[in-house]
Amino acid sequence: MPRISRSARLRASAAEIVHAVAVEGRSLDAALREREAATAAEDLPLLRYLAFGTVRQHFRIQAWLRALLERRPKRRDRIIESLLAVGLYQLTGSRIPEHAAVSETVEAVRVLRRQPYKGLVNAVLRRFLRERLADAEPTDDEARSNHPAWISDRLRRDWPDDADAIMAANDARAPMWLRVNTRRQSVAAYLERLSTAGHAFALLPGLPQAIRLDEPVPASELPGFAAGDVSVQDGAAQLPAAWLLADGGSKILDACAAPGGKTAHLLELAGTDARLDAVDVDPERLDAVRANLERLGLGEAGRATLHAASADEPEGWWDGTPYDRILLDAPCSASGVIRRHPDIKLLRRDSDVAALTGVQARLLRRLWSLLSPGGVLLYVTCSVFDAENGSIIKRFVAETPDAEPAQLLPNNNIRALMRERGTGYQLLPGTRGLDGFFYAALSKRHPERAA
Ligand SMILES: C[S@@+](CC[C@H](N)C(=O)[O-])C[C@H]1O[C@@H](n2cnc3c(N)ncnc32)[C@H](O)[C@@H]1O
């Protein structure tokens, strides 16, 4: 029997990752991490490309599979459907030559030890090409929009004029953004280093530390990454720290901190006398905050204190002195970052949104009592659903006499990219290459002025 090629093994690994997500309900990042450990370094980019691309095109591909398969494979052989999905993605979304895509995918059947399906995989992929199914107009809305109905329904309700553009942005590959650690060097100095290392980039006025790379690279290959000169962080995620600290701030709470992108940014920008509490309910994720701060040289004793605890139970971690700045980067559906996490379309359910809005409203109410009069709380999500954004803030302001919209605004360049939503601002995904984020700044009236 001929030896199995590396390319066939790669297709089989991609199918296993897709299967873990689509059938077993596991996260794409976790499934990828597992397979990456068993994959040669030079094969990793293609493995990621096939796994991400196939998951990203899931709803379109499923419609083709329904048309192509007269009978589904037996339950224990469902991995064959995932392999076919990887095959169809190669034939439509990639530049891989058709003959290589078909033959390597057919060969992957052997890697998966499902030899009896070799003929079926070959026949299905060839029929797809022969009948030019890729050009046929999809018959159902999930295939057409390449999104589950519950997401497209919500988007059409919340953003009637933008829903199609949002879904197109969700299906595009996200650019890589960097944040320069200006405690170490100026942005201009870092740009020099990037140019010398051969990286092309763009800047966005209004985001002073952000750099958008033309081509993504592994973080470890960035000049000075290990030494803490730079972080990887979307430009939209760089707004909250600058916004919250625009007028200073000396006692800061980062209430949902892990993995620490915004914690680090807050510490980079805050004065040396500022003190920060970083809270996250997930202790493992909090370890990532610690590692981030150490890498960036922000771990000085006394400046930041990390607490593995629930933010809505401050009895366990709060010292009783109110904060003058609170960042609530709330747990959310992540519907604004689907382009970075396409598995959200497969794994999340509509009912999750209602559960999340309960958590968001509770955190907001509880944390408000920790804010000093005159202090500012910035509520942030990476969601585009109104239920998690404008609706939460509107209800909270209506029932909280001492809450008022803060006068702080992002600068005009950034402001022009945002949609105003009641007391908050929404960035839609894909706007100037940014992720989809919602921000609402609220300040606490002094008691004598409370309505
Ligand atoms: C959107 S992520 C935060 C991202 C982070 N701010 C950053 O910039 O890297 C939301 C975080 O909220 C945490 N979380 C969820 N419920 C929480 C709670 N009740 N108290 C504290 N953290 C919570 C999750 O573990 C998750 O790490």
The ligand as a MOL file (V3000), in Angstrom:
LIG
                    3D

  0  0  0     0  0            999 V3000
M  V30 BEGIN CTAB
M  V30 COUNTS 27 29 0 0 0
M  V30 BEGIN ATOM
M  V30 1 C -14.8860 39.9120 27.1450 0
M  V30 2 S -13.9530 38.9350 28.2000 0 CHG=1
M  V30 3 C -12.8420 40.1130 28.8740 0
M  V30 4 C -11.6860 40.4790 27.9640 0
M  V30 5 C -10.6300 41.3110 28.6840 0
M  V30 6 N -11.1830 42.4900 29.2880 0
M  V30 7 C -9.4970 41.7050 27.7760 0
M  V30 8 O -9.4570 42.8280 27.2640 0
M  V30 9 O -8.5910 40.8880 27.5590 0 CHG=-1
M  V30 10 C -15.0380 38.6600 29.5250 0
M  V30 11 C -14.4260 38.0250 30.7430 0
M  V30 12 O -15.4270 38.0600 31.7710 0
M  V30 13 C -15.1720 36.9880 32.6540 0
M  V30 14 N -16.3660 36.8610 33.5090 0
M  V30 15 C -17.5550 36.2840 33.2430 0
M  V30 16 N -18.3910 36.4000 34.2940 0
M  V30 17 C -17.7040 37.0810 35.2540 0
M  V30 18 C -18.0050 37.5050 36.5760 0
M  V30 19 N -19.1960 37.2660 37.1250 0
M  V30 20 N -17.0610 38.1550 37.2690 0
M  V30 21 C -15.8360 38.4070 36.7340 0
M  V30 22 N -15.4970 38.0090 35.5010 0
M  V30 23 C -16.4210 37.3610 34.7680 0
M  V30 24 C -14.8410 35.8430 31.7340 0
M  V30 25 O -14.1000 34.8480 32.4080 0
M  V30 26 C -14.0360 36.5610 30.6270 0
M  V30 27 O -12.6660 36.4340 30.8910 0
M  V30 END ATOM
M  V30 BEGIN BOND
M  V30 1 1 1 2
M  V30 2 1 2 3
M  V30 3 1 2 10
M  V30 4 1 3 4
M  V30 5 1 4 5
M  V30 6 1 5 6
M  V30 7 1 5 7
M  V30 8 2 7 8
M  V30 9 1 7 9
M  V30 10 1 10 11
M  V30 11 1 11 12
M  V30 12 1 11 26
M  V30 13 1 12 13
M  V30 14 1 13 14
M  V30 15 1 13 24
M  V30 16 1 14 15
M  V30 17 1 14 23
M  V30 18 2 15 16
M  V30 19 1 16 17
M  V30 20 1 17 18
M  V30 21 2 17 23
M  V30 22 1 18 19
M  V30 23 2 18 20
M  V30 24 1 20 21
M  V30 25 2 21 22
M  V30 26 1 22 23
M  V30 27 1 24 25
M  V30 28 1 24 26
M  V30 29 1 26 27
M  V30 END BOND
M  V30 END CTAB
M  END
